Amino acid sequence: MPDLTDSAIAARVAVNRALDVMGPELAGVALDVCCFMKGLETVERERQWPVRSAKLMLRTALMALSRRYNPPMPARRRRVEHWGAEGYRPELYS
């Protein structure tokens, strides 16, 4: 079983990487809400942000983090299913 200090160091590295992914502009609000358990209204008041702006900033931060851990699938090219001959009518599946 790994030593507790090893686990703590690994956790710190993982958190720092996540904060780096979000960038300095978004990491602060994510840290305040997700780690320090501050409410959105508190974050807005402390940062002197307009009402409901912390929600948007947090959403943006979490989307950036989501892209890091769940990158979008590459667009697949659709293959041609059938080259229709003259008078061909495709079947509609329901």
Backbone as XML, in Angstrom:
<?xml version="1.0"?>
<chain id="A" units="angstrom">
  <residue number="1" name="MET">
    <atom name="N" x="0.853" y="-1.180" z="0.000"/>
    <atom name="CA" x="0.000" y="0.000" z="0.000"/>
    <atom name="C" x="0.896" y="1.240" z="0.000"/>
  </residue>
  <residue number="2" name="PRO">
    <atom name="N" x="0.600" y="2.211" z="-0.870"/>
    <atom name="CA" x="1.456" y="3.404" z="-0.927"/>
    <atom name="C" x="1.377" y="4.215" z="0.363"/>
  </residue>
  <residue number="3" name="ASP">
    <atom name="N" x="2.452" y="4.883" z="0.639"/>
    <atom name="CA" x="2.538" y="5.754" z="1.801"/>
    <atom name="C" x="1.557" y="6.912" z="1.640"/>
  </residue>
  <residue number="4" name="LEU">
    <atom name="N" x="1.027" y="7.407" z="2.751"/>
    <atom name="CA" x="0.071" y="8.515" z="2.714"/>
    <atom name="C" x="0.689" y="9.751" z="2.077"/>
  </residue>
  <residue number="5" name="THR">
    <atom name="N" x="1.950" y="10.000" z="2.345"/>
    <atom name="CA" x="2.576" y="11.180" z="1.746"/>
    <atom name="C" x="2.679" y="11.034" z="0.233"/>
  </residue>
  <residue number="6" name="ASP">
    <atom name="N" x="2.907" y="9.807" z="-0.247"/>
    <atom name="CA" x="2.926" y="9.588" z="-1.695"/>
    <atom name="C" x="1.560" y="9.874" z="-2.299"/>
  </residue>
  <residue number="7" name="SER">
    <atom name="N" x="0.516" y="9.427" z="-1.619"/>
    <atom name="CA" x="-0.848" y="9.678" z="-2.100"/>
    <atom name="C" x="-1.169" y="11.163" z="-2.077"/>
  </residue>
  <residue number="8" name="ALA">
    <atom name="N" x="-0.739" y="11.842" z="-1.031"/>
    <atom name="CA" x="-0.994" y="13.281" z="-0.930"/>
    <atom name="C" x="-0.250" y="14.044" z="-2.022"/>
  </residue>
  <residue number="9" name="ILE">
    <atom name="N" x="0.970" y="13.646" z="-2.293"/>
    <atom name="CA" x="1.747" y="14.303" z="-3.353"/>
    <atom name="C" x="1.100" y="14.047" z="-4.713"/>
  </residue>
  <residue number="10" name="ALA">
    <atom name="N" x="0.662" y="12.806" z="-4.943"/>
    <atom name="CA" x="0.004" y="12.478" z="-6.216"/>
    <atom name="C" x="-1.289" y="13.269" z="-6.378"/>
  </residue>
  <residue number="11" name="ALA">
    <atom name="N" x="-2.041" y="13.417" z="-5.294"/>
    <atom name="CA" x="-3.282" y="14.195" z="-5.354"/>
    <atom name="C" x="-2.987" y="15.658" z="-5.645"/>
  </residue>
  <residue number="12" name="ARG">
    <atom name="N" x="-1.966" y="16.190" z="-5.013"/>
    <atom name="CA" x="-1.594" y="17.590" z="-5.255"/>
    <atom name="C" x="-1.182" y="17.804" z="-6.711"/>
  </residue>
  <residue number="13" name="VAL">
    <atom name="N" x="-0.416" y="16.866" z="-7.250"/>
    <atom name="CA" x="0.002" y="16.960" z="-8.653"/>
    <atom name="C" x="-1.217" y="16.913" z="-9.568"/>
  </residue>
  <residue number="14" name="ALA">
    <atom name="N" x="-2.165" y="16.018" z="-9.274"/>
    <atom name="CA" x="-3.371" y="15.907" z="-10.100"/>
    <atom name="C" x="-4.196" y="17.189" z="-10.052"/>
  </residue>
  <residue number="15" name="VAL">
    <atom name="N" x="-4.338" y="17.772" z="-8.875"/>
    <atom name="CA" x="-5.094" y="19.027" z="-8.741"/>
    <atom name="C" x="-4.386" y="20.149" z="-9.488"/>
  </residue>
  <residue number="16" name="ASN">
    <atom name="N" x="-3.074" y="20.237" z="-9.348"/>
    <atom name="CA" x="-2.331" y="21.287" z="-10.056"/>
    <atom name="C" x="-2.446" y="21.141" z="-11.567"/>
  </residue>
  <residue number="17" name="ARG">
    <atom name="N" x="-2.430" y="19.906" z="-12.055"/>
    <atom name="CA" x="-2.609" y="19.692" z="-13.499"/>
    <atom name="C" x="-3.997" y="20.134" z="-13.941"/>
  </residue>
  <residue number="18" name="ALA">
    <atom name="N" x="-4.999" y="19.805" z="-13.145"/>
    <atom name="CA" x="-6.370" y="20.210" z="-13.480"/>
    <atom name="C" x="-6.494" y="21.728" z="-13.492"/>
  </residue>
  <residue number="19" name="LEU">
    <atom name="N" x="-5.877" y="22.391" z="-12.526"/>
    <atom name="CA" x="-5.924" y="23.854" z="-12.483"/>
    <atom name="C" x="-5.194" y="24.455" z="-13.674"/>
  </residue>
  <residue number="20" name="ASP">
    <atom name="N" x="-4.088" y="23.836" z="-14.080"/>
    <atom name="CA" x="-3.361" y="24.310" z="-15.263"/>
    <atom name="C" x="-4.209" y="24.190" z="-16.521"/>
  </residue>
  <residue number="21" name="VAL">
    <atom name="N" x="-4.970" y="23.109" z="-16.616"/>
    <atom name="CA" x="-5.832" y="22.900" z="-17.784"/>
    <atom name="C" x="-6.882" y="24.005" z="-17.875"/>
  </residue>
  <residue number="22" name="MET">
    <atom name="N" x="-7.441" y="24.391" z="-16.736"/>
    <atom name="CA" x="-8.478" y="25.429" z="-16.731"/>
    <atom name="C" x="-7.900" y="26.810" z="-16.975"/>
  </residue>
  <residue number="23" name="GLY">
    <atom name="N" x="-6.654" y="27.006" z="-16.634"/>
    <atom name="CA" x="-6.043" y="28.317" z="-16.808"/>
    <atom name="C" x="-6.296" y="29.206" z="-15.607"/>
  </residue>
  <residue number="24" name="PRO">
    <atom name="N" x="-5.485" y="30.252" z="-15.454"/>
    <atom name="CA" x="-5.583" y="31.097" z="-14.262"/>
    <atom name="C" x="-6.900" y="31.864" z="-14.169"/>
  </residue>
  <residue number="25" name="GLU">
    <atom name="N" x="-7.515" y="32.164" z="-15.297"/>
    <atom name="CA" x="-8.753" y="32.938" z="-15.267"/>
    <atom name="C" x="-9.918" y="32.123" z="-14.722"/>
  </residue>
  <residue number="26" name="LEU">
    <atom name="N" x="-9.920" y="30.818" z="-14.974"/>
    <atom name="CA" x="-11.051" y="29.977" z="-14.591"/>
    <atom name="C" x="-10.772" y="29.107" z="-13.370"/>
  </residue>
  <residue number="27" name="ALA">
    <atom name="N" x="-9.510" y="28.855" z="-13.086"/>
    <atom name="CA" x="-9.165" y="27.943" z="-11.997"/>
    <atom name="C" x="-9.603" y="28.472" z="-10.639"/>
  </residue>
  <residue number="28" name="GLY">
    <atom name="N" x="-9.525" y="29.782" z="-10.451"/>
    <atom name="CA" x="-9.872" y="30.353" z="-9.151"/>
    <atom name="C" x="-11.312" y="30.106" z="-8.761"/>
  </residue>
  <residue number="29" name="VAL">
    <atom name="N" x="-12.228" y="30.328" z="-9.686"/>
    <atom name="CA" x="-13.643" y="30.128" z="-9.368"/>
    <atom name="C" x="-13.933" y="28.644" z="-9.154"/>
  </residue>
  <residue number="30" name="ALA">
    <atom name="N" x="-13.310" y="27.769" z="-9.932"/>
    <atom name="CA" x="-13.515" y="26.333" z="-9.746"/>
    <atom name="C" x="-12.978" y="25.884" z="-8.388"/>
  </residue>
  <residue number="31" name="LEU">
    <atom name="N" x="-11.834" y="26.396" z="-8.012"/>
    <atom name="CA" x="-11.239" y="26.058" z="-6.721"/>
    <atom name="C" x="-12.118" y="26.555" z="-5.573"/>
  </residue>
  <residue number="32" name="ASP">
    <atom name="N" x="-12.598" y="27.789" z="-5.683"/>
    <atom name="CA" x="-13.454" y="28.348" z="-4.631"/>
    <atom name="C" x="-14.733" y="27.536" z="-4.447"/>
  </residue>
  <residue number="33" name="VAL">
    <atom name="N" x="-15.378" y="27.174" z="-5.549"/>
    <atom name="CA" x="-16.667" y="26.489" z="-5.454"/>
    <atom name="C" x="-16.490" y="25.010" z="-5.136"/>
  </residue>
  <residue number="34" name="CYS">
    <atom name="N" x="-15.600" y="24.337" z="-5.844"/>
    <atom name="CA" x="-15.477" y="22.883" z="-5.712"/>
    <atom name="C" x="-14.628" y="22.438" z="-4.527"/>
  </residue>
  <residue number="35" name="CYS">
    <atom name="N" x="-13.620" y="23.202" z="-4.164"/>
    <atom name="CA" x="-12.724" y="22.787" z="-3.076"/>
    <atom name="C" x="-13.024" y="23.500" z="-1.762"/>
  </residue>
  <residue number="36" name="PHE">
    <atom name="N" x="-13.245" y="24.808" z="-1.841"/>
    <atom name="CA" x="-13.493" y="25.574" z="-0.622"/>
    <atom name="C" x="-14.973" y="25.684" z="-0.294"/>
  </residue>
  <residue number="37" name="MET">
    <atom name="N" x="-15.825" y="25.060" z="-1.146"/>
    <atom name="CA" x="-17.267" y="24.965" z="-0.910"/>
    <atom name="C" x="-17.942" y="26.326" z="-0.737"/>
  </residue>
  <residue number="38" name="LYS">
    <atom name="N" x="-17.457" y="27.318" z="-1.443"/>
    <atom name="CA" x="-18.084" y="28.637" z="-1.403"/>
    <atom name="C" x="-19.278" y="28.632" z="-2.342"/>
  </residue>
  <residue number="39" name="GLY">
    <atom name="N" x="-20.307" y="29.346" z="-1.968"/>
    <atom name="CA" x="-21.465" y="29.480" z="-2.837"/>
    <atom name="C" x="-21.170" y="30.439" z="-3.978"/>
  </residue>
  <residue number="40" name="LEU">
    <atom name="N" x="-21.955" y="30.325" z="-5.038"/>
    <atom name="CA" x="-21.748" y="31.194" z="-6.195"/>
    <atom name="C" x="-21.931" y="32.662" z="-5.827"/>
  </residue>
  <residue number="41" name="GLU">
    <atom name="N" x="-22.914" y="32.942" z="-4.982"/>
    <atom name="CA" x="-23.147" y="34.328" z="-4.569"/>
    <atom name="C" x="-21.957" y="34.881" z="-3.795"/>
  </residue>
  <residue number="42" name="THR">
    <atom name="N" x="-21.354" y="34.046" z="-2.964"/>
    <atom name="CA" x="-20.181" y="34.471" z="-2.193"/>
    <atom name="C" x="-19.014" y="34.783" z="-3.119"/>
  </residue>
  <residue number="43" name="VAL">
    <atom name="N" x="-18.804" y="33.923" z="-4.106"/>
    <atom name="CA" x="-17.714" y="34.144" z="-5.065"/>
    <atom name="C" x="-17.938" y="35.452" z="-5.816"/>
  </residue>
  <residue number="44" name="GLU">
    <atom name="N" x="-19.172" y="35.685" z="-6.246"/>
    <atom name="CA" x="-19.482" y="36.929" z="-6.968"/>
    <atom name="C" x="-19.228" y="38.153" z="-6.087"/>
  </residue>
  <residue number="45" name="ARG">
    <atom name="N" x="-19.629" y="38.053" z="-4.850"/>
    <atom name="CA" x="-19.449" y="39.193" z="-3.936"/>
    <atom name="C" x="-17.963" y="39.442" z="-3.662"/>
  </residue>
  <residue number="46" name="GLU">
    <atom name="N" x="-17.201" y="38.378" z="-3.398"/>
    <atom name="CA" x="-15.776" y="38.532" z="-3.112"/>
    <atom name="C" x="-15.000" y="39.080" z="-4.304"/>
  </residue>
  <residue number="47" name="ARG">
    <atom name="N" x="-15.393" y="38.679" z="-5.496"/>
    <atom name="CA" x="-14.670" y="39.104" z="-6.696"/>
    <atom name="C" x="-15.294" y="40.334" z="-7.350"/>
  </residue>
  <residue number="48" name="GLN">
    <atom name="N" x="-16.368" y="40.804" z="-6.754"/>
    <atom name="CA" x="-17.098" y="41.969" z="-7.267"/>
    <atom name="C" x="-17.545" y="41.738" z="-8.711"/>
  </residue>
  <residue number="49" name="TRP">
    <atom name="N" x="-18.102" y="40.558" z="-8.940"/>
    <atom name="CA" x="-18.616" y="40.191" z="-10.255"/>
    <atom name="C" x="-20.103" y="40.503" z="-10.325"/>
  </residue>
  <residue number="50" name="PRO">
    <atom name="N" x="-20.629" y="40.663" z="-11.519"/>
    <atom name="CA" x="-22.078" y="40.846" z="-11.667"/>
    <atom name="C" x="-22.838" y="39.591" z="-11.217"/>
  </residue>
  <residue number="51" name="VAL">
    <atom name="N" x="-24.098" y="39.779" z="-10.889"/>
    <atom name="CA" x="-24.949" y="38.677" z="-10.453"/>
    <atom name="C" x="-25.020" y="37.618" z="-11.555"/>
  </residue>
  <residue number="52" name="ARG">
    <atom name="N" x="-25.004" y="36.356" z="-11.162"/>
    <atom name="CA" x="-25.090" y="35.177" z="-12.030"/>
    <atom name="C" x="-23.887" y="34.968" z="-12.946"/>
  </residue>
  <residue number="53" name="SER">
    <atom name="N" x="-22.829" y="35.734" z="-12.757"/>
    <atom name="CA" x="-21.651" y="35.541" z="-13.611"/>
    <atom name="C" x="-20.780" y="34.383" z="-13.121"/>
  </residue>
  <residue number="54" name="ALA">
    <atom name="N" x="-20.791" y="34.097" z="-11.828"/>
    <atom name="CA" x="-19.976" y="32.994" z="-11.304"/>
    <atom name="C" x="-20.447" y="31.661" z="-11.877"/>
  </residue>
  <residue number="55" name="LYS">
    <atom name="N" x="-21.756" y="31.543" z="-12.081"/>
    <atom name="CA" x="-22.295" y="30.308" z="-12.653"/>
    <atom name="C" x="-21.738" y="30.082" z="-14.060"/>
  </residue>
  <residue number="56" name="LEU">
    <atom name="N" x="-21.685" y="31.131" z="-14.846"/>
    <atom name="CA" x="-21.157" y="31.034" z="-16.205"/>
    <atom name="C" x="-19.659" y="30.718" z="-16.189"/>
  </residue>
  <residue number="57" name="MET">
    <atom name="N" x="-18.928" y="31.382" z="-15.308"/>
    <atom name="CA" x="-17.483" y="31.143" z="-15.222"/>
    <atom name="C" x="-17.186" y="29.718" z="-14.748"/>
  </residue>
  <residue number="58" name="LEU">
    <atom name="N" x="-17.950" y="29.239" z="-13.770"/>
    <atom name="CA" x="-17.760" y="27.872" z="-13.279"/>
    <atom name="C" x="-18.085" y="26.866" z="-14.379"/>
  </residue>
  <residue number="59" name="ARG">
    <atom name="N" x="-19.154" y="27.112" z="-15.103"/>
    <atom name="CA" x="-19.528" y="26.216" z="-16.202"/>
    <atom name="C" x="-18.417" y="26.168" z="-17.252"/>
  </residue>
  <residue number="60" name="THR">
    <atom name="N" x="-17.863" y="27.307" z="-17.588"/>
    <atom name="CA" x="-16.780" y="27.368" z="-18.568"/>
    <atom name="C" x="-15.547" y="26.614" z="-18.063"/>
  </residue>
  <residue number="61" name="ALA">
    <atom name="N" x="-15.228" y="26.790" z="-16.785"/>
    <atom name="CA" x="-14.078" y="26.092" z="-16.197"/>
    <atom name="C" x="-14.276" y="24.582" z="-16.235"/>
  </residue>
  <residue number="62" name="LEU">
    <atom name="N" x="-15.466" y="24.134" z="-15.880"/>
    <atom name="CA" x="-15.724" y="22.697" z="-15.860"/>
    <atom name="C" x="-15.766" y="22.106" z="-17.267"/>
  </residue>
  <residue number="63" name="MET">
    <atom name="N" x="-16.203" y="22.898" z="-18.242"/>
    <atom name="CA" x="-16.175" y="22.426" z="-19.631"/>
    <atom name="C" x="-14.734" y="22.253" z="-20.111"/>
  </residue>
  <residue number="64" name="ALA">
    <atom name="N" x="-13.860" y="23.187" z="-19.731"/>
    <atom name="CA" x="-12.446" y="23.065" z="-20.096"/>
    <atom name="C" x="-11.843" y="21.815" z="-19.457"/>
  </residue>
  <residue number="65" name="LEU">
    <atom name="N" x="-12.191" y="21.570" z="-18.219"/>
    <atom name="CA" x="-11.695" y="20.388" z="-17.519"/>
    <atom name="C" x="-12.258" y="19.110" z="-18.144"/>
  </residue>
  <residue number="66" name="SER">
    <atom name="N" x="-13.504" y="19.155" z="-18.530"/>
    <atom name="CA" x="-14.134" y="18.001" z="-19.167"/>
    <atom name="C" x="-13.454" y="17.652" z="-20.486"/>
  </residue>
  <residue number="67" name="ARG">
    <atom name="N" x="-13.092" y="18.673" z="-21.254"/>
    <atom name="CA" x="-12.390" y="18.416" z="-22.517"/>
    <atom name="C" x="-11.048" y="17.737" z="-22.269"/>
  </residue>
  <residue number="68" name="ARG">
    <atom name="N" x="-10.427" y="18.028" z="-21.149"/>
    <atom name="CA" x="-9.132" y="17.421" z="-20.818"/>
    <atom name="C" x="-9.291" y="15.934" z="-20.524"/>
  </residue>
  <residue number="69" name="TYR">
    <atom name="N" x="-10.310" y="15.584" z="-19.748"/>
    <atom name="CA" x="-10.486" y="14.200" z="-19.333"/>
    <atom name="C" x="-11.360" y="13.387" z="-20.286"/>
  </residue>
  <residue number="70" name="ASN">
    <atom name="N" x="-12.180" y="14.047" z="-21.079"/>
    <atom name="CA" x="-13.032" y="13.380" z="-22.061"/>
    <atom name="C" x="-12.912" y="14.103" z="-23.390"/>
  </residue>
  <residue number="71" name="PRO">
    <atom name="N" x="-11.792" y="13.944" z="-24.083"/>
    <atom name="CA" x="-11.629" y="14.682" z="-25.344"/>
    <atom name="C" x="-12.689" y="14.250" z="-26.350"/>
  </residue>
  <residue number="72" name="PRO">
    <atom name="N" x="-13.113" y="15.174" z="-27.204"/>
    <atom name="CA" x="-14.133" y="14.815" z="-28.190"/>
    <atom name="C" x="-13.590" y="13.772" z="-29.162"/>
  </residue>
  <residue number="73" name="MET">
    <atom name="N" x="-14.476" y="12.917" z="-29.588"/>
    <atom name="CA" x="-14.097" y="11.888" z="-30.557"/>
    <atom name="C" x="-13.795" y="12.560" z="-31.891"/>
  </residue>
  <residue number="74" name="PRO">
    <atom name="N" x="-12.792" y="12.078" z="-32.611"/>
    <atom name="CA" x="-12.524" y="12.662" z="-33.926"/>
    <atom name="C" x="-13.704" y="12.411" z="-34.854"/>
  </residue>
  <residue number="75" name="ALA">
    <atom name="N" x="-13.951" y="13.372" z="-35.708"/>
    <atom name="CA" x="-15.063" y="13.245" z="-36.645"/>
    <atom name="C" x="-14.784" y="12.083" z="-37.589"/>
  </residue>
  <residue number="76" name="ARG">
    <atom name="N" x="-15.750" y="11.206" z="-37.681"/>
    <atom name="CA" x="-15.604" y="10.062" z="-38.580"/>
    <atom name="C" x="-16.233" y="10.402" z="-39.915"/>
  </residue>
  <residue number="77" name="ARG">
    <atom name="N" x="-15.584" y="9.965" z="-40.925"/>
    <atom name="CA" x="-16.142" y="10.185" z="-42.257"/>
    <atom name="C" x="-17.253" y="9.179" z="-42.480"/>
  </residue>
  <residue number="78" name="ARG">
    <atom name="N" x="-18.341" y="9.666" z="-42.994"/>
    <atom name="CA" x="-19.446" y="8.764" z="-43.306"/>
    <atom name="C" x="-19.152" y="8.065" z="-44.621"/>
  </residue>
  <residue number="79" name="ARG">
    <atom name="N" x="-19.326" y="6.788" z="-44.599"/>
    <atom name="CA" x="-19.125" y="6.051" z="-45.841"/>
    <atom name="C" x="-20.424" y="6.048" z="-46.635"/>
  </residue>
  <residue number="80" name="VAL">
    <atom name="N" x="-20.290" y="5.925" z="-47.901"/>
    <atom name="CA" x="-21.456" y="5.890" z="-48.771"/>
    <atom name="C" x="-22.108" y="4.525" z="-48.619"/>
  </residue>
  <residue number="81" name="GLU">
    <atom name="N" x="-23.379" y="4.529" z="-48.266"/>
    <atom name="CA" x="-24.092" y="3.272" z="-48.064"/>
    <atom name="C" x="-24.509" y="2.645" z="-49.394"/>
  </residue>
  <residue number="82" name="HIS">
    <atom name="N" x="-24.912" y="3.467" z="-50.337"/>
    <atom name="CA" x="-25.433" y="2.917" z="-51.582"/>
    <atom name="C" x="-25.385" y="3.980" z="-52.667"/>
  </residue>
  <residue number="83" name="TRP">
    <atom name="N" x="-24.879" y="3.600" z="-53.797"/>
    <atom name="CA" x="-24.977" y="4.482" z="-54.951"/>
    <atom name="C" x="-26.252" y="4.078" z="-55.662"/>
  </residue>
  <residue number="84" name="GLY">
    <atom name="N" x="-27.213" y="4.963" z="-55.651"/>
    <atom name="CA" x="-28.513" y="4.605" z="-56.225"/>
    <atom name="C" x="-28.489" y="4.547" z="-57.743"/>
  </residue>
  <residue number="85" name="ALA">
    <atom name="N" x="-29.044" y="3.490" z="-58.242"/>
    <atom name="CA" x="-29.214" y="3.366" z="-59.685"/>
    <atom name="C" x="-30.431" y="4.194" z="-60.098"/>
  </residue>
  <residue number="86" name="GLU">
    <atom name="N" x="-30.598" y="4.400" z="-61.355"/>
    <atom name="CA" x="-31.724" y="5.186" z="-61.843"/>
    <atom name="C" x="-33.025" y="4.542" z="-61.365"/>
  </residue>
  <residue number="87" name="GLY">
    <atom name="N" x="-33.890" y="5.353" z="-60.790"/>
    <atom name="CA" x="-35.164" y="4.855" z="-60.280"/>
    <atom name="C" x="-35.068" y="4.250" z="-58.883"/>
  </residue>
  <residue number="88" name="TYR">
    <atom name="N" x="-33.887" y="4.249" z="-58.301"/>
    <atom name="CA" x="-33.707" y="3.677" z="-56.957"/>
    <atom name="C" x="-34.384" y="4.546" z="-55.915"/>
  </residue>
  <residue number="89" name="ARG">
    <atom name="N" x="-35.123" y="3.913" z="-55.005"/>
    <atom name="CA" x="-35.741" y="4.632" z="-53.894"/>
    <atom name="C" x="-35.295" y="3.953" z="-52.605"/>
  </residue>
  <residue number="90" name="PRO">
    <atom name="N" x="-34.657" y="4.695" z="-51.719"/>
    <atom name="CA" x="-34.178" y="4.066" z="-50.481"/>
    <atom name="C" x="-35.334" y="3.669" z="-49.574"/>
  </residue>
  <residue number="91" name="GLU">
    <atom name="N" x="-35.074" y="2.648" z="-48.761"/>
    <atom name="CA" x="-36.063" y="2.244" z="-47.762"/>
    <atom name="C" x="-35.922" y="3.154" z="-46.557"/>
  </residue>
  <residue number="92" name="LEU">
    <atom name="N" x="-37.041" y="3.506" z="-45.976"/>
    <atom name="CA" x="-37.028" y="4.302" z="-44.752"/>
    <atom name="C" x="-37.215" y="3.356" z="-43.582"/>
  </residue>
  <residue number="93" name="TYR">
    <atom name="N" x="-36.283" y="3.408" z="-42.672"/>
    <atom name="CA" x="-36.352" y="2.550" z="-41.489"/>
    <atom name="C" x="-37.048" y="3.310" z="-40.381"/>
  </residue>
  <residue number="94" name="SER">
    <atom name="N" x="-37.923" y="2.633" z="-39.688"/>
    <atom name="CA" x="-38.607" y="3.311" z="-38.578"/>
    <atom name="C" x="-38.347" y="2.629" z="-37.276"/>
  </residue>
</chain>
